[in-house]
Amino acid sequence: MESTQLAIILAIFIVAVMYSSVGHGGASGYLAVMAFLSVAPEVTRPTALVLNLFVASIGAYQFYRAGYFSWRIFLPFAITSIPFAFIGGMITLPTNVYKLLLGIVLILAALRLAWKFVPDTEIKQPPIWICLIIGALIGLLSGLVGVGGGIFLTPVLLLMNWSETKTAAGVSALFILVNSISGLLGNLAQIEKLPPTVWFWIGAAVVGGLVGSTLGSKKFDSLMLRRVLALVLAFAGFKLIFV
């Protein structure tokens, strides 16, 4: 196997560990890896979503089993995000627009990974109508870019004091899973363009997801490691926007 492929597999493993430790599938990280390698957008979006399916499934199970999940929080966001992720997945943006949008998403993902959110002790119930609007917006953006939306949902839940940290991670994991499925269905025609080595990438993502979600659902604090990854994401984001 070529050294480049080995580097990709290792990078995907590391991304999966870091992201799954906070309940995320890692799509923005996988997109950053592929951006560094100048992989075509029509390949990166479905590939990232496929990897998301496996890692988010593991994360959702681990956090749910550990008791960190709330249907009351999850459902209002998911009801609108799922159809809009499908719509976003059906839309193919011009390459320059896609690169700009992806660059912005990667920079936002970097901020999410680098920042340690600590919600107040008093958790409030989110208004249903706000959840529906936020879910639709996140779903559409997720489908357009090729992410699950957890990098947007988790900060909203924590900054608005709508959830505790671990519960937000568990809700985001399932949110990412359903949006990834929906976005992938909308982008189904691109599945045939997946790289032939994708099964090796999936294997790395699954192992990384198992390691990260197991640690994250317990007492593992990966803040310093996630900040290192955040620098990589930010660099990839600026590269897409300005190069």
VMD Tcl script that draws the C-alpha trace (Angstrom):
set ca {
  {0.00 0.00 0.00}
  {1.31 3.47 -0.88}
  {2.63 5.74 1.86}
  {-0.05 8.31 0.97}
  {-2.81 5.79 1.58}
  {-1.26 4.76 4.90}
  {-1.14 8.42 5.91}
  {-4.82 8.83 5.02}
  {-5.79 5.76 7.05}
  {-3.82 6.99 10.08}
  {-5.30 10.49 9.76}
  {-8.85 9.11 9.55}
  {-8.24 6.96 12.65}
  {-7.00 9.98 14.64}
  {-9.90 12.14 13.45}
  {-12.42 9.44 14.38}
  {-10.95 9.09 17.89}
  {-11.01 12.82 18.57}
  {-14.45 13.51 17.14}
  {-16.20 10.45 18.55}
  {-14.94 11.34 22.04}
  {-17.35 14.32 21.93}
  {-20.16 12.49 20.11}
  {-19.30 13.60 16.58}
  {-18.90 11.52 13.43}
  {-15.83 13.39 12.15}
  {-17.00 14.37 8.67}
  {-15.40 17.82 8.83}
  {-12.12 16.16 9.83}
  {-12.31 13.67 6.97}
  {-13.11 16.52 4.61}
  {-10.04 18.38 5.89}
  {-7.84 15.34 5.22}
  {-9.19 15.05 1.69}
  {-8.86 18.82 1.17}
  {-5.15 18.58 1.93}
  {-4.89 15.92 -0.76}
  {-6.96 17.97 -3.27}
  {-9.58 15.24 -3.66}
  {-12.46 16.25 -5.97}
  {-15.59 17.61 -4.19}
  {-17.84 15.02 -5.84}
  {-15.78 12.36 -4.05}
  {-15.21 14.05 -0.70}
  {-18.86 14.69 0.19}
  {-20.20 11.11 -0.15}
  {-17.00 9.64 1.32}
  {-17.23 11.81 4.44}
  {-20.90 10.91 4.90}
  {-20.21 7.18 4.55}
  {-17.47 7.37 7.19}
  {-19.87 9.38 9.35}
  {-22.45 6.59 9.22}
  {-20.13 4.10 10.87}
  {-18.57 6.39 13.49}
  {-21.83 8.14 14.45}
  {-23.57 4.75 14.82}
  {-20.93 3.64 17.29}
  {-21.04 6.95 19.17}
  {-24.83 7.01 19.38}
  {-24.88 3.48 20.81}
  {-22.11 4.14 23.34}
  {-23.57 7.38 24.68}
  {-27.14 6.01 24.69}
  {-25.99 2.92 26.59}
  {-24.21 5.13 29.12}
  {-27.47 7.05 29.69}
  {-26.46 10.27 27.93}
  {-29.36 10.88 25.57}
  {-32.70 12.73 25.46}
  {-35.44 12.07 22.93}
  {-37.13 15.29 24.03}
  {-34.13 17.29 22.83}
  {-33.33 15.16 19.78}
  {-36.71 14.92 18.05}
  {-37.56 18.62 17.45}
  {-34.21 19.21 15.75}
  {-34.25 15.95 13.76}
  {-37.81 16.35 12.41}
  {-36.77 19.23 10.16}
  {-33.07 18.47 9.73}
  {-33.65 15.09 8.05}
  {-35.66 16.33 5.02}
  {-33.47 19.40 4.61}
  {-30.29 17.31 4.72}
  {-31.78 15.28 1.86}
  {-32.47 18.46 -0.11}
  {-28.96 19.72 0.56}
  {-27.51 16.41 -0.57}
  {-29.32 16.73 -3.91}
  {-27.73 20.10 -4.62}
  {-24.34 20.20 -6.34}
  {-22.67 23.56 -5.80}
  {-20.10 25.10 -8.18}
  {-16.60 24.04 -7.11}
  {-15.52 27.51 -6.00}
  {-18.67 27.99 -3.92}
  {-18.33 24.52 -2.40}
  {-14.70 25.16 -1.43}
  {-15.62 28.47 0.19}
  {-18.53 26.96 2.13}
  {-16.47 23.93 3.17}
  {-13.63 26.19 4.28}
  {-15.99 28.15 6.52}
  {-17.42 24.92 7.96}
  {-13.93 23.58 8.72}
  {-12.99 26.78 10.54}
  {-16.22 26.59 12.57}
  {-15.43 22.95 13.32}
  {-11.97 24.00 14.51}
  {-13.52 26.50 16.91}
  {-15.92 23.83 18.17}
  {-13.09 21.39 18.87}
  {-10.82 23.96 20.49}
  {-13.40 25.50 22.80}
  {-14.42 23.82 26.03}
  {-18.12 24.52 26.53}
  {-19.31 24.45 30.13}
  {-23.07 25.02 30.40}
  {-24.61 26.57 33.50}
  {-26.04 24.19 36.08}
  {-29.61 25.24 35.26}
  {-30.73 23.42 32.10}
  {-33.67 24.97 30.22}
  {-36.15 23.41 27.83}
  {-35.69 24.75 24.28}
  {-38.75 26.25 22.52}
  {-40.04 23.77 19.95}
  {-40.38 26.30 17.11}
  {-36.76 27.43 17.53}
  {-35.61 23.80 17.45}
  {-37.50 23.23 14.19}
  {-35.90 26.28 12.53}
  {-32.40 25.46 13.75}
  {-32.82 21.83 12.69}
  {-33.82 22.85 9.15}
  {-30.87 25.23 8.77}
  {-28.35 22.73 10.11}
  {-29.81 19.96 7.95}
  {-29.58 21.99 4.75}
  {-25.99 23.06 5.42}
  {-25.03 19.52 6.39}
  {-26.37 18.10 3.14}
  {-24.70 20.79 1.03}
  {-21.25 20.31 2.54}
  {-21.25 16.63 3.51}
  {-21.28 16.69 7.31}
  {-23.72 15.42 9.93}
  {-24.33 18.75 11.66}
  {-23.05 17.89 15.12}
  {-20.43 20.65 14.98}
  {-23.34 23.12 14.86}
  {-25.89 21.40 17.11}
  {-23.63 20.72 20.09}
  {-22.52 24.35 20.60}
  {-26.13 25.51 20.29}
  {-27.29 23.04 22.94}
  {-24.51 24.01 25.34}
  {-24.40 27.76 24.78}
  {-28.18 28.01 25.21}
  {-28.08 25.76 28.30}
  {-30.47 23.31 26.68}
  {-28.44 20.24 27.60}
  {-25.61 18.96 29.75}
  {-22.31 18.23 28.00}
  {-22.54 14.43 27.85}
  {-26.21 14.46 26.86}
  {-25.43 16.97 24.11}
  {-22.78 14.56 22.82}
  {-25.24 11.67 22.79}
  {-27.96 13.70 21.07}
  {-25.47 14.99 18.50}
  {-24.24 11.48 17.70}
  {-27.71 10.26 16.66}
  {-28.42 13.62 14.98}
  {-25.28 13.16 12.88}
  {-26.27 9.61 11.98}
  {-29.75 10.47 10.68}
  {-28.54 13.53 8.79}
  {-25.67 11.58 7.22}
  {-28.12 8.93 6.00}
  {-30.46 11.59 4.63}
  {-27.69 13.59 2.96}
  {-26.21 10.46 1.46}
  {-29.59 9.43 0.01}
  {-29.88 12.86 -1.56}
  {-26.38 12.46 -2.99}
  {-26.85 8.81 -3.96}
  {-25.66 9.26 -7.54}
  {-22.17 10.08 -6.27}
  {-21.75 6.80 -4.35}
  {-20.25 5.11 -7.41}
  {-17.41 7.68 -7.27}
  {-16.16 6.51 -3.88}
  {-12.43 5.66 -3.99}
  {-11.54 1.94 -4.23}
  {-9.63 2.15 -0.94}
  {-12.68 3.40 0.96}
  {-13.04 0.11 2.87}
  {-9.63 0.66 4.46}
  {-10.75 4.15 5.42}
  {-13.97 2.77 6.89}
  {-11.98 0.25 8.94}
  {-9.81 3.03 10.37}
  {-12.87 5.14 11.15}
  {-14.66 2.25 12.90}
  {-11.68 1.41 15.12}
  {-11.16 5.09 15.91}
  {-14.86 5.52 16.63}
  {-14.86 2.60 19.05}
  {-11.86 3.96 20.92}
  {-13.03 7.58 21.03}
  {-16.68 6.99 21.91}
  {-15.75 4.51 24.66}
  {-13.42 7.06 26.23}
  {-15.77 9.98 25.64}
  {-18.78 8.28 27.22}
  {-16.72 7.85 30.39}
  {-14.33 10.43 31.87}
  {-11.85 11.08 29.08}
  {-11.00 14.78 28.52}
  {-9.47 15.15 25.08}
  {-9.38 18.96 25.05}
  {-5.64 19.35 24.40}
  {-5.63 16.74 21.63}
  {-8.73 18.27 20.07}
  {-7.05 21.67 20.03}
  {-4.17 20.22 18.03}
  {-6.70 18.79 15.58}
  {-8.46 22.18 15.52}
  {-5.27 23.79 14.19}
  {-5.21 21.28 11.34}
  {-8.85 21.94 10.52}
  {-8.35 25.70 10.59}
  {-5.34 25.41 8.28}
  {-7.34 23.24 5.86}
  {-10.22 25.70 5.98}
  {-8.05 28.70 5.17}
  {-6.34 26.67 2.41}
  {-9.70 26.00 0.76}
  {-10.80 29.64 1.01}
  {-7.63 31.44 0.00}
  {-5.59 29.01 -2.14}
}
mol new
graphics top color blue
foreach p $ca { graphics top sphere $p radius 0.5 }
foreach p [lrange $ca 0 end-1] q [lrange $ca 1 end] { graphics top cylinder $p $q radius 0.2 }
display resetview
